[in-house]
């Protein structure tokens, strides 16, 4: 069942989120839903060392897995750094 949620977010963040969502052919609602599913995953909540295992970047990485063709975060970071120094 879908339920409406009202959020208060800075207007520039909303604008950028809408542009990003449009470029990915998704809605902002779907982006937020996917993010909330990721951070509220019951398996992660059961983990006593959640703060050590999942940084914010790692917890939202699953939202963009299609963009990165299954590469792990460490590999993406290494590629990005190496591109900066080429």
C-alpha positions in Angstrom: 0.0 0.0 0.0 1.3 3.4 -0.9 1.2 6.2 1.7 1.9 9.8 1.2 4.8 11.4 3.1 5.5 15.1 3.4 9.2 16.1 3.8 10.8 19.5 4.3 13.9 19.7 2.2 15.9 22.7 0.9 14.7 23.8 -2.5 18.1 23.5 -4.2 18.3 19.9 -3.1 14.8 19.2 -4.4 15.7 20.8 -7.7 18.9 18.7 -8.1 17.0 15.5 -7.0 14.3 16.1 -9.7 16.9 16.6 -12.4 18.8 13.5 -11.3 15.5 11.4 -11.2 14.5 12.7 -14.6 17.8 11.7 -16.1 17.4 8.2 -14.7 13.7 7.9 -15.7 12.7 7.5 -12.1 10.6 9.6 -9.7 12.0 11.4 -6.7 9.6 9.3 -4.6 11.1 6.1 -5.9 14.6 7.4 -5.1 13.6 8.2 -1.6 11.8 4.9 -1.2 14.8 3.0 -2.4 17.1 4.9 0.0 14.8 4.3 3.0 14.6 0.6 2.1 18.3 0.4 2.1 19.0 2.2 5.4 16.1 0.5 7.2 17.0 -3.0 6.0 16.3 -5.3 8.9 19.5 -7.3 8.4 21.5 -4.2 8.8 19.6 -3.1 11.9 20.4 -6.5 13.6 24.1 -6.0 13.1 25.8 -4.8 16.3 28.6 -3.1 14.3 26.4 -1.3 11.8 28.3 1.9 12.2 31.6 0.2 11.3 30.2 -1.8 8.3 28.0 0.7 6.5 29.0 4.3 5.8 26.4 6.5 4.2 28.0 6.0 0.9 27.9 2.3 1.1 24.3 2.2 2.4 23.0 4.1 -0.6 25.3 2.5 -3.2 22.6 -0.1 -4.0 20.3 2.7 -5.3 22.7 3.3 -8.2 23.9 -0.3 -9.0 22.6 -0.1 -12.5 24.8 2.9 -13.1 27.9 1.1 -12.0 27.4 -2.3 -13.7 28.0 -4.3 -10.5 31.4 -2.8 -9.6 32.2 -2.6 -5.9 32.6 0.7 -4.2 36.3 0.2 -3.6 36.9 -0.4 -7.4 34.8 2.6 -8.3 36.8 4.8 -5.9 40.1 3.5 -7.3 38.9 4.1 -10.9 37.8 7.7 -10.0 41.0 8.5 -8.4 43.1 7.1 -11.2 41.0 9.2 -13.7 41.8 12.3 -11.7 45.5 11.7 -12.1 45.6 10.8 -15.8 
